[in-house]
Amino acid sequence: MPHARRIEILAFPGVQLLDVAGPLQVFATANDLAAGPHRPYETALVARTTPIDSSAGLPLPAESLPSAETPLDTLVVAGGQGVDAACRDGDLVDWLRRRCGAARRTASVCSGAFLLAATGLLDGRRAVTHWGRCAQFARTYPAVRLDPDPIFVRDGAVWTSAGVTAGIDLALALVEEDLGRDHALAVARQLVVYLKRPGGQAQFSAVLSLQAGDGRFDRLHAWIRENLAADLSLPALAARAAMSPRSFSRHYREATGHTPARAVEVIRIEAARRLLEQGASVGRAARACGFGSEETLRRGFLRRVGTGPHAYRERFAG
């Protein structure tokens, strides 16, 4: 009988609960759906101390850290609010560095990429983390080739994933690599999730990024959302804000980190996304959101969402 693949998920105080539970459930469901008595996975939550208090307040029992040299199949590093403190734990980082060397493959979920990067394993590799921490990650680990948009990234035997629920996408990809597409698809169906989500995490973070400023332009953003088909050129928006175009452009970028033109496109794309999810045609979404033509909407979708509006509608229309 073949041996079960041992998968360890590394946790720490303040770990994100779903970073742990999401991948664990994928592997557990893969076991449940396996034919015959053989269970393909043996899973373990490991930590320096137990129980671990998750960021949701739920304590998680964990095994003690195993010997760093004991072979294992897959090591998954979870993320969460406590990851910064974990990165400062020199003994933990040293154990993790050696444990990665014993694993056939290594992965991180969400901000777990910070802890993985602290070992040096990601240097020179392509990686992703939660969209909200990409700027911090790029400053802290400039040797890593950060790509802020994908749901997950594979670079050789090292996998990284984006924010929180992306750990489920990552785990499904690992199951597909191990057991084949049909088994992974059966797991996805059982969990009522996509085997492969279209687009990247930009589709979930675009409008939120405009709210990260100091609030000076919140009313303007609300007006734009209510008048998507209006003239939203720089002069028109500057007049609405009672500023000269030059002054408006400068202050807006200082407050939001984006140009007014990019912000308008982001808001229009977000509105078009909602219409497509509700079943509107691509043409109607283009007209209602001020794109003028389906082709303009298509180019914007490819640029901001990473997939076309027709494909997006097919996947998400309710």
C-alpha positions in Angstrom: 0.0 0.0 0.0 1.5 3.4 -0.9 2.4 5.8 1.9 0.3 8.8 2.5 1.9 12.1 1.7 2.7 14.0 4.9 1.6 17.6 4.7 2.6 20.0 7.6 1.0 23.4 8.0 3.1 25.8 10.1 1.2 28.0 12.5 2.1 30.7 15.1 0.3 32.9 17.5 -2.1 35.2 15.6 -2.3 32.9 12.6 -5.2 33.5 10.2 -7.8 30.8 10.9 -8.8 30.3 7.2 -5.2 30.1 6.1 -5.1 26.9 8.1 -8.6 25.6 7.8 -9.0 26.2 4.0 -6.0 24.0 2.9 -6.7 21.4 5.6 -10.3 21.0 4.4 -9.1 20.5 0.8 -6.7 17.7 1.7 -9.3 16.2 4.1 -11.9 16.2 1.3 -9.3 14.7 -1.1 -9.0 11.9 1.4 -12.7 11.4 1.7 -13.1 11.1 -2.0 -10.2 8.7 -2.6 -11.1 5.3 -4.0 -10.2 2.4 -1.8 -8.8 2.3 1.7 -5.7 4.3 0.9 -5.8 7.9 2.1 -3.5 10.1 0.0 -2.7 12.6 2.7 -1.6 12.7 6.3 -2.0 16.2 7.6 -0.6 17.9 10.7 -0.7 21.4 12.1 2.7 22.2 13.7 3.9 25.0 15.9 6.5 25.9 18.6 3.8 26.0 21.3 0.3 24.5 21.6 -2.5 25.5 21.5 -2.1 28.3 19.1 -4.4 31.3 19.4 -5.7 32.2 16.0 -6.5 35.8 14.9 -10.2 34.8 15.1 -9.8 33.9 18.8 -10.2 30.2 18.3 -7.4 28.2 19.9 -5.9 25.5 17.6 -4.2 22.4 18.9 -0.9 21.7 17.2 1.9 19.2 17.2 5.4 20.3 18.3 7.8 21.2 15.6 9.3 17.9 14.3 12.9 17.4 13.6 13.9 19.8 10.8 15.6 17.0 8.9 12.8 14.4 8.9 11.6 14.0 5.3 8.1 15.2 4.4 6.1 15.8 1.2 4.7 19.3 1.6 5.3 22.2 4.0 2.6 24.9 4.0 3.3 28.2 5.8 0.2 30.0 7.0 -0.1 33.8 7.3 -1.9 36.1 9.7 -1.5 39.0 12.0 1.2 37.3 13.9 3.5 36.8 10.9 5.7 39.8 11.6 6.5 38.6 15.1 7.1 35.1 13.7 9.6 36.6 11.2 11.5 38.1 14.2 11.8 34.6 15.8 15.3 33.6 14.7 14.9 30.0 16.0 11.7 29.5 14.1 13.1 31.0 10.9 16.1 28.8 11.2 14.0 25.7 11.7 11.8 26.7 8.8 14.8 27.1 6.5 16.0 23.6 7.3 12.5 22.1 7.1 12.1 23.5 3.6 15.2 21.7 2.6 13.6 18.4 3.8 10.3 18.9 2.0 9.6 17.9 -1.6 7.8 21.1 -2.1 7.0 24.2 0.0 4.1 26.6 -0.1 2.8 29.7 1.7 -0.7 31.1 2.1 -1.4 34.9 2.1 1.2 36.8 4.3 2.9 33.5 5.1 5.1 34.5 2.2 6.8 37.0 4.6 7.9 34.1 6.8 9.0 32.0 3.8 10.9 35.0 2.4 12.7 35.5 5.8 14.4 32.2 5.2 15.9 33.4 1.9 14.0 30.6 0.0 12.1 33.1 -2.2 15.2 35.2 -3.2 15.3 35.3 -7.0 11.9 33.5 -7.2 8.6 34.8 -8.5 6.1 35.0 -5.6 2.8 36.6 -4.5 1.2 37.6 -1.2 -2.0 39.4 0.0 -2.6 42.5 -2.2 -2.8 44.7 0.9 0.7 43.9 1.9 2.5 43.9 -1.5 4.1 47.3 -1.0 5.5 46.3 2.4 6.7 42.9 1.1 8.5 44.6 -1.9 10.3 47.0 0.5 11.2 44.3 2.9 12.3 41.6 0.4 13.6 43.3 -2.7 15.4 40.2 -3.9 12.0 38.4 -4.4 10.3 38.9 -7.8 6.9 39.9 -6.4 3.9 39.6 -8.7 1.0 41.3 -6.9 -1.9 39.9 -9.0 -2.0 36.1 -9.4 -4.2 33.9 -7.1 -1.1 31.7 -6.7 2.3 31.3 -8.2 4.5 28.3 -8.7 8.3 28.7 -9.1 9.8 25.2 -9.2 9.1 23.4 -6.0 8.0 26.6 -4.2 4.4 27.8 -4.3 3.0 31.1 -2.9 -0.6 32.2 -2.8 -2.5 35.5 -2.4 -5.0 36.6 0.3 -6.7 34.2 2.7 -9.1 32.1 0.5 -6.4 31.8 -2.1 -5.0 29.0 0.1 -7.9 26.9 -1.1 -7.0 27.5 -4.7 -3.4 26.7 -3.9 -4.3 23.4 -2.1 -6.5 22.4 -5.0 -3.6 22.9 -7.4 -1.4 20.7 -5.2 -4.1 18.0 -5.2 -4.3 18.3 -9.0 -0.6 17.8 -9.3 -0.7 14.8 -7.0 -3.9 13.0 -7.9 -4.9 14.5 -11.3 -7.5 16.9 -12.5 -10.5 14.7 -12.1 -9.8 14.2 -8.4 -9.1 17.9 -7.8 -12.3 18.8 -9.7 -14.3 16.4 -7.5 -12.9 18.1 -4.4 -13.7 21.6 -5.8 -17.3 20.5 -6.6 -17.7 19.0 -3.1 -16.5 22.3 -1.6 -18.6 24.4 -4.1 -15.6 26.4 -5.3 -13.9 26.9 -8.6 -11.0 24.6 -9.5 -9.3 27.5 -11.1 -10.6 31.1 -10.6 -10.5 33.4 -13.6 -8.3 36.5 -13.2 -6.2 37.5 -10.3 -6.7 39.2 -6.9 -6.9 42.6 -8.5 -10.5 41.9 -9.2 -11.1 41.8 -5.5 -8.9 44.7 -4.4 -9.3 47.4 -7.1 -11.9 49.7 -5.6 -10.7 49.0 -2.0 -7.3 50.5 -3.0 -9.0 53.9 -3.6 -10.3 53.9 0.0 -6.8 53.7 1.4 -6.2 57.5 1.3 -7.2 60.2 3.7 -10.9 60.4 2.7 -10.6 63.8 0.9 -12.2 62.4 -2.2 -14.7 60.0 -0.8 -17.6 62.3 -1.9 -16.1 62.5 -5.4 -15.9 58.7 -5.6 -19.5 58.4 -4.6 -20.5 60.9 -7.3 -18.5 59.1 -9.9 -20.2 55.8 -9.0 -23.6 57.5 -9.5 -22.6 59.1 -12.8 -20.5 56.5 -14.7 -21.8 57.5 -18.1 -21.1 61.2 -17.5 -18.0 63.2 -18.6 -15.3 62.0 -16.2 -12.4 63.6 -17.9 -9.7 65.3 -15.8 -11.1 68.9 -16.4 -14.6 67.7 -15.5 -13.5 66.0 -12.2 -11.3 69.0 -11.3 -14.3 71.3 -11.7 -16.4 69.0 -9.6 -13.7 69.2 -6.9 -13.4 73.0 -7.3 -9.7 72.8 -8.2 -7.6 73.5 -11.3 -6.8 70.4 -13.3 -3.2 70.5 -12.3 -3.8 71.0 -8.6 -6.6 68.4 -8.6 -4.3 65.8 -10.3 -1.5 66.4 -7.8 -3.7 66.3 -4.7 -5.7 63.3 -5.9 -2.5 61.3 -6.5 -1.1 62.3 -3.1 -4.4 61.2 -1.4 -5.0 57.9 -3.3 -1.8 56.9 -4.9 -3.5 56.8 -8.3 -4.1 59.1 -11.2 -7.7 60.3 -11.7 -7.9 58.4 -15.0 -6.9 55.2 -13.4 -9.4 55.7 -10.6 -12.2 56.3 -13.0 -11.4 53.1 -14.9 -11.2 51.1 -11.7 -14.6 52.4 -10.5 -16.1 51.7 -14.0 -14.7 48.2 -14.1 -16.0 47.5 -10.6 -19.5 48.6 -11.6 -19.4 46.6 -14.8 -18.3 43.6 -12.8 -21.4 43.8 -10.6 -23.7 44.2 -13.7 -22.1 41.1 -15.3 -22.5 39.1 -12.1 -26.2 40.1 -12.2 -26.5 38.7 -15.7 -26.3 41.9 -17.8 -25.0 41.6 -21.3 -21.5 42.9 -22.0 -22.9 45.6 -24.3 -25.3 46.8 -21.7 -22.5 46.9 -19.0 -20.2 48.8 -21.4 -22.9 51.5 -22.1 -24.1 51.8 -18.5 -20.6 52.2 -17.1 -19.4 54.8 -19.6 -17.1 52.7 -21.7 -18.8 53.5 -24.9 -18.0 50.2 -26.6 -17.6 46.6 -25.8 -14.0 46.7 -27.1 -13.1 49.5 -24.6 -14.6 47.5 -21.8 -12.8 44.3 -23.0 -9.4 46.1 -22.9 -10.1 47.5 -19.5 -11.1 44.1 -18.1 -8.0 42.5 -19.5 -5.9 45.2 -18.0 -7.5 45.3 -14.5 -9.1 41.9 -14.0 -6.9 39.6 -16.1 -9.8 38.1 -18.0 -12.3 39.2 -20.6 -15.9 40.4 -19.7 -17.5 37.5 -21.6 -15.5 34.9 -19.7 -16.1 36.8 -16.4 -19.9 36.8 -17.0 -19.9 33.1 -17.8 -18.2 32.3 -14.6 -19.9 34.7 -12.2 -23.3 35.5 -13.5 -25.9 34.4 -11.0 
